[in-house]
């Protein structure tokens, strides 16, 4: 059985590969500020994009969509604001995307869904 950290790392690796193939330039991974973390930060078309990656093992009958809790969104907003302040960048062309990776328990195959501009 894989640990939560191993599952998360696998998902982030899958997401990074997908993003790079889709033309995103990865500028940071696992950016930490205080106790908060931004999984992936990338640039595409002069736009700064923050990515939250959710990876889950599931059975075929499980629903792949994983909504973010209000607390998680609040923490992501705080981390993004912290990033703007520390890096002195504008928030005008920035957005937050969610990537959900569902790994089938039986086959170990991963399915990726990319939700753009979630707030």
DSSP file (Angstrom, degrees, kcal/mol; ACC not computed):
  #  RESIDUE AA STRUCTURE BP1 BP2  ACC     N-H-->O    O-->H-N    N-H-->O    O-->H-N    TCO  KAPPA ALPHA  PHI   PSI    X-CA   Y-CA   Z-CA
    1    1 A X              0   0    0      0, 0.0     2,-0.2     0, 0.0     0, 0.0   0.000 360.0 360.0 360.0 130.3    0.0    0.0    0.0
    2    2 A X        -     0   0    0      1,-0.1     2,-0.1     2,-0.0     0, 0.0  -0.489 360.0-117.0 -80.4 150.4    1.4    3.4   -1.0
    3    3 A X     >  -     0   0    0     -2,-0.2     4,-2.4     1,-0.1     5,-0.2  -0.369  27.4-108.2 -78.2 165.5    1.5    6.2    1.5
    4    4 A X  H  > S+     0   0    0      1,-0.2     4,-2.7     2,-0.2     5,-0.2   0.894 121.3  52.3 -60.0 -40.9   -0.4    9.4    0.9
    5    5 A X  H  > S+     0   0    0      2,-0.2     4,-2.7     1,-0.2    -1,-0.2   0.909 109.4  48.5 -63.8 -42.8    2.9   11.3    0.1
    6    6 A X  H  > S+     0   0    0      2,-0.2     4,-2.3     1,-0.2    -2,-0.2   0.908 112.6  48.5 -63.9 -41.9    3.9    8.6   -2.5
    7    7 A X  H  X S+     0   0    0     -4,-2.4     4,-2.3     2,-0.2    -2,-0.2   0.927 112.7  48.6 -63.2 -44.9    0.4    8.8   -4.1
    8    8 A X  H  X S+     0   0    0     -4,-2.7     4,-2.5     2,-0.2    -2,-0.2   0.906 111.1  49.7 -61.4 -43.8    0.6   12.6   -4.1
    9    9 A X  H  X S+     0   0    0     -4,-2.7     4,-2.3     2,-0.2    -1,-0.2   0.901 110.0  51.0 -63.1 -41.2    4.1   12.6   -5.6
   10   10 A X  H  X S+     0   0    0     -4,-2.3     4,-2.3     1,-0.2    -2,-0.2   0.934 111.4  48.2 -61.7 -44.9    3.0   10.2   -8.3
   11   11 A X  H  X S+     0   0    0     -4,-2.3     4,-2.8     1,-0.2    -2,-0.2   0.902 110.4  50.6 -62.2 -42.3    0.0   12.4   -9.2
   12   12 A X  H  X S+     0   0    0     -4,-2.5     4,-2.7     2,-0.2    -1,-0.2   0.877 109.8  51.2 -64.6 -37.0    2.2   15.5   -9.3
   13   13 A X  H  X S+     0   0    0     -4,-2.3     4,-2.2     2,-0.2    -2,-0.2   0.919 111.5  46.9 -64.8 -43.4    4.6   13.8  -11.6
   14   14 A X  H  X S+     0   0    0     -4,-2.3     4,-2.3     2,-0.2    -2,-0.2   0.930 114.1  48.2 -62.4 -45.6    1.8   12.8  -13.9
   15   15 A X  H  X S+     0   0    0     -4,-2.8     4,-2.8     1,-0.2    -2,-0.2   0.911 110.3  51.0 -62.7 -43.4    0.4   16.3  -13.8
   16   16 A X  H  X S+     0   0    0     -4,-2.7     4,-2.7     2,-0.2     5,-0.2   0.920 110.4  48.9 -61.7 -43.5    3.8   17.9  -14.6
   17   17 A X  H  X S+     0   0    0     -4,-2.2     4,-2.2     1,-0.2    -1,-0.2   0.924 112.8  48.3 -61.8 -44.2    4.3   15.6  -17.6
   18   18 A X  H  X S+     0   0    0     -4,-2.3     4,-1.3     2,-0.2    -2,-0.2   0.928 112.9  48.1 -59.9 -46.7    0.8   16.5  -18.8
   19   19 A X  H  <>S+     0   0    0     -4,-2.8     5,-2.6     1,-0.2     3,-0.2   0.915 111.1  49.3 -64.2 -44.2    1.4   20.2  -18.4
   20   20 A X  H ><5S+     0   0    0     -4,-2.7     3,-1.3     1,-0.2    -1,-0.2   0.901 111.3  49.5 -63.4 -40.3    4.8   20.2  -20.1
   21   21 A X  H 3<5S+     0   0    0     -4,-2.2    -1,-0.2     1,-0.2    -2,-0.2   0.761 108.5  55.7 -67.2 -24.2    3.3   18.3  -23.1
   22   22 A X  T 3<5S-     0   0    0     -4,-1.3    -1,-0.2    -3,-0.2    -2,-0.2   0.332 126.3 -98.3 -92.2   6.6    0.5   20.9  -23.1
   23   23 A X  T < 5S+     0   0    0     -3,-1.3     2,-0.3     1,-0.3    22,-0.2   0.586  75.2 140.4  92.7  10.9    2.9   23.8  -23.4
   24   24 A X      < -     0   0    0     -5,-2.6     2,-0.7    -6,-0.1    -1,-0.3  -0.663  45.9-139.6 -85.5 142.6    3.1   25.0  -19.8
   25   25 A X  E     -A   43   0A   0     18,-2.8    18,-2.1    -2,-0.3     2,-0.4  -0.916  17.3-139.6-101.3 115.1    6.5   26.1  -18.5
   26   26 A X  E     +A   42   0A   0     -2,-0.7    16,-0.3    16,-0.2     3,-0.1  -0.608  28.7 169.6 -76.4 124.0    6.9   24.8  -14.9
   27   27 A X  E     +     0   0A   0     14,-2.7     2,-0.3    -2,-0.4    15,-0.2   0.618  64.6   7.5-109.7 -18.0    8.5   27.4  -12.7
   28   28 A X  E     -A   41   0A   0     13,-1.7    13,-2.7     3,-0.0     2,-0.4  -0.982  54.1-162.3-159.9 151.8    8.0   25.9   -9.3
   29   29 A X  E    S+A   40   0A   0     -2,-0.3    11,-0.3    11,-0.2    10,-0.2  -0.998  79.0   4.2-138.1 135.3    6.8   22.7   -7.6
   30   30 A X  E    S-     0   0A   0      9,-3.0     2,-0.4    -2,-0.4     9,-0.2   0.918  78.1-170.1  57.7  47.5    5.8   22.3   -4.0
   31   31 A X  E     -A   38   0A   0      7,-1.9     7,-2.6    -3,-0.1     2,-0.4  -0.556   6.8-157.6 -69.1 124.4    6.2   26.0   -3.3
   32   32 A X  E     +A   37   0A   0     -2,-0.4     2,-0.3     5,-0.2     5,-0.2  -0.869  22.6 172.5-112.0 139.3    5.9   26.5    0.5
   33   33 A X  E >  S-A   36   0A   0      3,-2.1     3,-2.6    -2,-0.4     2,-0.2  -0.932  70.4 -44.5-142.7 119.5    5.0   29.5    2.5
   34   34 A X  T 3  S-     0   0    0     -2,-0.3    45,-0.0     1,-0.3     0, 0.0  -0.434 123.4 -27.4  55.0-121.4    4.4   29.1    6.2
   35   35 A X  T 3  S+     0   0    0     -2,-0.2    -1,-0.3    -3,-0.1     2,-0.2   0.320 121.3  96.0-101.6   7.3    2.3   25.9    6.5
   36   36 A X  E <   -A   33   0A   0     -3,-2.6    -3,-2.1    42,-0.0     2,-0.4  -0.608  54.1-162.6 -99.4 157.6    0.7   26.4    3.1
   37   37 A X  E     -A   32   0A   0     -5,-0.2     2,-0.5    -2,-0.2    -5,-0.2  -1.000  16.4-155.0-143.6 141.0    1.8   24.8   -0.2
   38   38 A X  E     -A   31   0A   0     -7,-2.6    -7,-1.9    -2,-0.4    -8,-0.3  -0.975  17.0-151.5-109.4 123.0    1.1   25.4   -3.9
   39   39 A X  E    S-     0   0A   0     12,-0.5    -9,-3.0    -2,-0.5     2,-0.4   0.950  72.4  -0.4 -64.4 -53.8    1.6   22.1   -5.8
   40   40 A X  E     -AB  29  51A   0     11,-1.6    11,-3.1   -11,-0.3     2,-0.4  -1.000  57.0-165.2-140.1 139.1    2.7   23.4   -9.2
   41   41 A X  E     +AB  28  50A   0    -13,-2.7   -14,-2.7    -2,-0.4   -13,-1.7  -0.994  24.0 164.7-122.2 131.1    3.2   26.9  -10.6
   42   42 A X  E     -AB  26  49A   0      7,-2.8     7,-3.1    -2,-0.4     2,-0.4  -0.887  29.1-134.8-140.9 168.3    3.5   27.4  -14.3
   43   43 A X  E     +AB  25  48A   0    -18,-2.1   -18,-2.8    -2,-0.3     2,-0.3  -0.990  23.7 165.6-126.8 137.1    3.4   30.0  -17.1
   44   44 A X  E >  S- B   0  47A   0      3,-1.9     3,-1.2    -2,-0.4   -20,-0.1  -0.939  72.8  -5.7-149.5 130.2    1.6   29.7  -20.4
   45   45 A X  T 3  S-     0   0    0     -2,-0.3     3,-0.1     1,-0.3   -21,-0.0   0.897 128.6 -57.0  54.0  45.1    0.8   32.5  -22.8
   46   46 A X  T 3  S+     0   0    0      1,-0.2     2,-0.5     0, 0.0    -1,-0.3   0.714 111.7 123.9  60.8  23.3    2.2   35.1  -20.3
   47   47 A X  E <   -B   44   0A   0     -3,-1.2    -3,-1.9    45,-0.0     2,-0.5  -0.957  59.3-136.0-117.5 132.0   -0.2   33.9  -17.7
   48   48 A X  E     -B   43   0A   0     45,-0.5    47,-1.6    -2,-0.5     2,-0.5  -0.737  26.6-170.1 -84.9 126.8    0.8   32.7  -14.2
   49   49 A X  E     -Bc  42  95A   0     -7,-3.1    -7,-2.8    -2,-0.5     2,-0.4  -0.979  12.5-157.4-128.1 128.2   -1.1   29.6  -13.3
   50   50 A X  E     -Bc  41  96A   0     45,-2.7    47,-3.1    -2,-0.5     2,-0.5  -0.850  14.6-155.1-101.2 136.8   -1.3   27.9   -9.9
   51   51 A X  E     -Bc  40  97A   0    -11,-3.1   -11,-1.6    -2,-0.4   -12,-0.5  -0.954  12.0-162.3-120.5 129.7   -2.2   24.2   -9.9
   52   52 A X  E     - c   0  98A   0     45,-2.4    47,-2.7    -2,-0.5     2,-0.5  -0.943  18.8-156.3-101.3 126.9   -3.7   22.2   -7.1
   53   53 A X  E     - c   0  99A   0     -2,-0.5     2,-0.5    45,-0.2    47,-0.2  -0.915  10.9-173.2-110.9 127.2   -3.2   18.5   -7.7
   54   54 A X  E     - c   0 100A   0     45,-2.8    47,-3.4    -2,-0.5     2,-0.4  -0.980   4.5-175.9-120.5 121.8   -5.5   15.9   -6.2
   55   55 A X  E     + c   0 101A   0     -2,-0.5     2,-0.4    45,-0.2    47,-0.2  -0.968   7.7 170.2-120.7 130.7   -4.7   12.2   -6.7
   56   56 A X  E     - c   0 102A   0     45,-2.5    47,-3.1    -2,-0.4     2,-0.4  -0.997  30.8-133.6-140.3 142.9   -6.9    9.4   -5.4
   57   57 A X  E     + c   0 103A   0     -2,-0.4     2,-0.3    45,-0.2    47,-0.2  -0.756  41.3 167.7 -85.9 143.3   -7.1    5.6   -5.8
   58   58 A X  E     - c   0 104A   0     45,-2.5    47,-2.9    -2,-0.4    48,-0.3  -0.958  37.4-111.6-150.4 165.7  -10.6    4.5   -6.6
   59   59 A X    >   -     0   0    0     -2,-0.3     3,-1.7    45,-0.2    45,-0.0  -0.623  45.6-102.2 -92.3 162.8  -12.8    1.7   -7.7
   60   60 A X  T 3  S+     0   0    0      1,-0.3    -1,-0.1    -2,-0.2    44,-0.0   0.827 121.1  54.2 -57.4 -33.0  -14.5    1.9  -11.1
   61   61 A X  T 3  S+     0   0    0      2,-0.1    -1,-0.3     0, 0.0     2,-0.1   0.609  87.5 102.1 -81.3  -9.3  -17.8    2.9   -9.6
   62   62 A X  S <  S-     0   0    0     -3,-1.7     2,-0.4     1,-0.1    -4,-0.1  -0.390  80.4-111.1 -71.4 151.3  -16.4    5.8   -7.6
   63   63 A X        -     0   0    0      1,-0.1    -1,-0.1     2,-0.1    -2,-0.1  -0.704  19.7-150.9 -82.2 132.0  -16.9    9.3   -8.8
   64   64 A X        +     0   0    0     -2,-0.4     2,-0.3    38,-0.1    -1,-0.1   0.731  66.3  97.8 -78.4 -22.7  -13.6   10.9  -10.0
   65   65 A X        -     0   0    0      1,-0.0     2,-0.5    35,-0.0    -2,-0.1  -0.499  51.9-171.3 -75.1 131.9  -14.5   14.5   -9.2
   66   66 A X        -     0   0    0     -2,-0.3     2,-0.1   -12,-0.1    -1,-0.0  -0.923  11.4-149.6-124.3 104.0  -13.1   15.7   -5.9
   67   67 A X        -     0   0    0     -2,-0.5     2,-0.4     1,-0.1     0, 0.0  -0.383  19.0-118.0 -71.6 151.8  -14.4   19.1   -4.8
   68   68 A X        -     0   0    0     -2,-0.1    -1,-0.1     1,-0.1     2,-0.1  -0.725  27.7-120.7 -87.5 138.2  -12.2   21.3   -2.8
   69   69 A X     >  -     0   0    0     -2,-0.4     4,-2.2     1,-0.1     3,-0.2  -0.374  24.8-110.6 -72.3 156.9  -13.4   22.2    0.7
   70   70 A X  H  > S+     0   0    0      1,-0.2     4,-2.4     2,-0.2     5,-0.1   0.869 120.1  54.4 -56.6 -38.6  -13.9   25.9    1.5
   71   71 A X  H  > S+     0   0    0      2,-0.2     4,-2.3     1,-0.2    -1,-0.2   0.892 106.9  50.6 -63.6 -40.3  -11.0   25.7    3.9
   72   72 A X  H  > S+     0   0    0     -3,-0.2     4,-2.4     2,-0.2    -2,-0.2   0.914 110.7  48.4 -64.6 -42.8   -8.7   24.4    1.2
   73   73 A X  H  X S+     0   0    0     -4,-2.2     4,-2.5     2,-0.2    -2,-0.2   0.913 110.7  51.7 -63.5 -42.6   -9.8   27.2   -1.2
   74   74 A X  H  X S+     0   0    0     -4,-2.4     4,-2.0     1,-0.2    -2,-0.2   0.917 111.3  47.4 -59.6 -44.3   -9.1   29.7    1.6
   75   75 A X  H  X S+     0   0    0     -4,-2.3     4,-2.4     2,-0.2    -2,-0.2   0.878 110.6  51.8 -66.1 -38.2   -5.6   28.3    2.2
   76   76 A X  H  X S+     0   0    0     -4,-2.4     4,-2.6     2,-0.2    -2,-0.2   0.920 109.1  50.4 -63.7 -43.0   -4.9   28.3   -1.6
   77   77 A X  H  X S+     0   0    0     -4,-2.5     4,-2.5     1,-0.2    -2,-0.2   0.902 111.1  49.3 -61.2 -41.0   -5.9   31.9   -1.8
   78   78 A X  H  X S+     0   0    0     -4,-2.0     4,-2.3     2,-0.2    -2,-0.2   0.915 111.8  48.1 -64.4 -42.8   -3.6   32.8    1.1
   79   79 A X  H  X S+     0   0    0     -4,-2.4     4,-2.1     2,-0.2    -2,-0.2   0.898 112.4  49.0 -65.0 -40.5   -0.7   30.9   -0.4
   80   80 A X  H  X S+     0   0    0     -4,-2.6     4,-2.4     2,-0.2    -2,-0.2   0.920 110.9  49.7 -65.6 -43.8   -1.2   32.6   -3.8
   81   81 A X  H  X S+     0   0    0     -4,-2.5     4,-2.3     1,-0.2    -2,-0.2   0.915 110.1  51.4 -60.5 -42.9   -1.4   36.0   -2.2
   82   82 A X  H  X S+     0   0    0     -4,-2.3     4,-2.6     1,-0.2     5,-0.2   0.904 108.6  51.7 -59.4 -42.2    1.8   35.2   -0.3
   83   83 A X  H  X S+     0   0    0     -4,-2.1     4,-2.7     2,-0.2     5,-0.3   0.926 108.4  51.1 -61.8 -45.7    3.5   34.2   -3.6
   84   84 A X  H  X>S+     0   0    0     -4,-2.4     5,-1.3     1,-0.2     4,-1.2   0.930 113.5  45.3 -56.3 -46.9    2.5   37.5   -5.2
   85   85 A X  H  <5S+     0   0    0     -4,-2.3    -2,-0.2     1,-0.2    -1,-0.2   0.918 116.0  44.0 -67.1 -44.6    3.9   39.5   -2.3
   86   86 A X  H  <5S+     0   0    0     -4,-2.6    -1,-0.2     1,-0.2    -2,-0.2   0.880 122.9  36.5 -68.8 -37.9    7.2   37.6   -2.1
   87   87 A X  H  <5S-     0   0    0     -4,-2.7    -1,-0.2    -5,-0.2    -2,-0.2   0.520 101.1-132.1 -94.1  -6.0    7.8   37.5   -5.8
   88   88 A X  T  <5 +     0   0    0     -4,-1.2     2,-0.3    -5,-0.3    -3,-0.2   0.933  54.3 146.2  53.4  52.2    6.4   41.0   -6.5
   89   89 A X      < -     0   0    0     -5,-1.3     2,-0.2    -6,-0.2    -1,-0.2  -0.824  50.7-106.3-116.0 157.6    4.3   39.8   -9.4
   90   90 A X        -     0   0    0     -2,-0.3     3,-0.3     1,-0.1    -5,-0.0  -0.545  12.0-151.5 -83.1 146.1    0.9   41.0  -10.6
   91   91 A X  S >  S+     0   0    0     -2,-0.2     3,-1.3     1,-0.2    -1,-0.1   0.398  72.2  99.5 -93.7   1.9   -2.2   39.0  -10.0
   92   92 A X  T 3  S+     0   0    0      1,-0.3    -1,-0.2     3,-0.0   -45,-0.0   0.882  91.6  30.1 -59.4 -42.9   -4.0   40.4  -13.1
   93   93 A X  T 3  S+     0   0    0     -3,-0.3   -45,-0.5   -47,-0.1    -1,-0.3   0.054  99.6 110.4-106.7  25.7   -3.2   37.5  -15.4
   94   94 A X    <   +     0   0    0     -3,-1.3     2,-0.3   -47,-0.2   -45,-0.2  -0.626  37.8 173.0-100.7 158.3   -3.1   34.7  -12.8
   95   95 A X  E     -c   49   0A   0    -47,-1.6   -45,-2.7    -2,-0.2     2,-0.5  -0.976  27.8-123.4-153.9 166.0   -5.5   31.8  -12.2
   96   96 A X  E     -c   50   0A   0     -2,-0.3    22,-2.6   -47,-0.2    23,-0.5  -0.971  26.7-172.2-116.2 127.2   -5.9   28.7  -10.2
   97   97 A X  E     -c   51   0A   0    -47,-3.1   -45,-2.4    -2,-0.5     2,-0.5  -0.843  13.1-143.4-114.5 154.5   -6.5   25.3  -11.9
   98   98 A X  E     -cD  52 115A   0     17,-2.7    17,-3.5    -2,-0.3     2,-0.5  -0.970   9.2-166.4-117.0 130.8   -7.4   22.0  -10.4
   99   99 A X  E     -cD  53 114A   0    -47,-2.7   -45,-2.8    -2,-0.5     2,-0.5  -0.980   5.7-165.3-116.6 122.8   -6.0   18.7  -11.7
  100  100 A X  E     -cD  54 113A   0     13,-2.6    13,-2.5    -2,-0.5     2,-0.6  -0.927   1.5-168.0-109.1 124.6   -7.7   15.6  -10.5
  101  101 A X  E     -cD  55 112A   0    -47,-3.4   -45,-2.5    -2,-0.5     2,-0.6  -0.956   1.7-166.7-115.9 118.7   -6.0   12.3  -11.1
  102  102 A X  E     -cD  56 111A   0      9,-2.7     9,-2.4    -2,-0.6     2,-0.6  -0.918   3.3-161.6-107.7 122.7   -8.0    9.1  -10.5
  103  103 A X  E     -cD  57 110A   0    -47,-3.1   -45,-2.5    -2,-0.6     2,-0.3  -0.913  19.1-129.4-107.5 121.5   -6.0    5.9  -10.4
  104  104 A X  E  >  -c   58   0A   0      5,-2.6     4,-2.4    -2,-0.6   -45,-0.2  -0.526  11.5-144.2 -69.4 127.2   -8.0    2.7  -10.8
  105  105 A X  T  4 S+     0   0    0    -47,-2.9    -1,-0.1    -2,-0.3   -46,-0.1   0.865  95.4  43.4 -61.9 -37.6   -7.2    0.3   -8.0
  106  106 A X  T  4 S+     0   0    0    -48,-0.3    -1,-0.2     1,-0.1   -47,-0.1   0.938 128.2  23.5 -77.0 -47.6   -7.4   -2.8  -10.2
  107  107 A X  T  4 S-     0   0    0      2,-0.1    -2,-0.2     1,-0.0    -1,-0.1   0.664  88.9-136.5 -95.6 -18.0   -5.6   -1.7  -13.3
  108  108 A X     <  +     0   0    0     -4,-2.4     2,-0.3     1,-0.3    -3,-0.1   0.610  53.9 146.2  67.3  13.7   -3.4    1.1  -11.8
  109  109 A X        -     0   0    0     -5,-0.1    -5,-2.6    -6,-0.0     2,-0.4  -0.618  40.9-138.9 -81.7 141.8   -4.3    3.2  -14.9
  110  110 A X  E     -D  103   0A   0     -2,-0.3     2,-0.4    -7,-0.2    -7,-0.2  -0.826  11.8-162.8-106.1 139.6   -4.6    7.0  -14.2
  111  111 A X  E     -D  102   0A   0     -9,-2.4    -9,-2.7    -2,-0.4     2,-0.4  -0.986  12.1-155.0-118.7 128.6   -7.2    9.3  -15.6
  112  112 A X  E     -D  101   0A   0     -2,-0.4     2,-0.4   -11,-0.2   -11,-0.2  -0.876  10.0-172.9-109.5 133.6   -6.5   13.1  -15.5
  113  113 A X  E     -D  100   0A   0    -13,-2.5   -13,-2.6    -2,-0.4     2,-0.6  -0.994   9.5-156.3-123.1 132.1   -9.1   15.8  -15.5
  114  114 A X  E     -D   99   0A   0     -2,-0.4     2,-0.6   -15,-0.2   -15,-0.2  -0.937   5.7-169.2-113.1 116.5   -8.0   19.5  -15.8
  115  115 A X  E     -D   98   0A   0    -17,-3.5   -17,-2.7    -2,-0.6     3,-0.3  -0.926  16.0-148.7-105.8 119.2  -10.4   22.1  -14.4
  116  116 A X        -     0   0    0     -2,-0.6   -19,-0.2   -19,-0.2    -2,-0.0  -0.645  65.3  -0.4 -94.3 144.4   -9.4   25.6  -15.4
  117  117 A X        +     0   0    0     -2,-0.3   -20,-0.2     1,-0.1    -1,-0.2   0.926  66.1 179.0  52.5  61.5   -9.9   28.9  -13.4
  118  118 A X              0   0    0    -22,-2.6    -1,-0.1    -3,-0.3   -21,-0.1   0.635 360.0 360.0 -76.7 -13.3  -11.7   27.3  -10.5
  119  119 A X              0   0    0    -23,-0.5    -1,-0.2   -46,-0.0   -22,-0.1   0.308 360.0 360.0-152.6 360.0  -12.1   30.6   -8.6
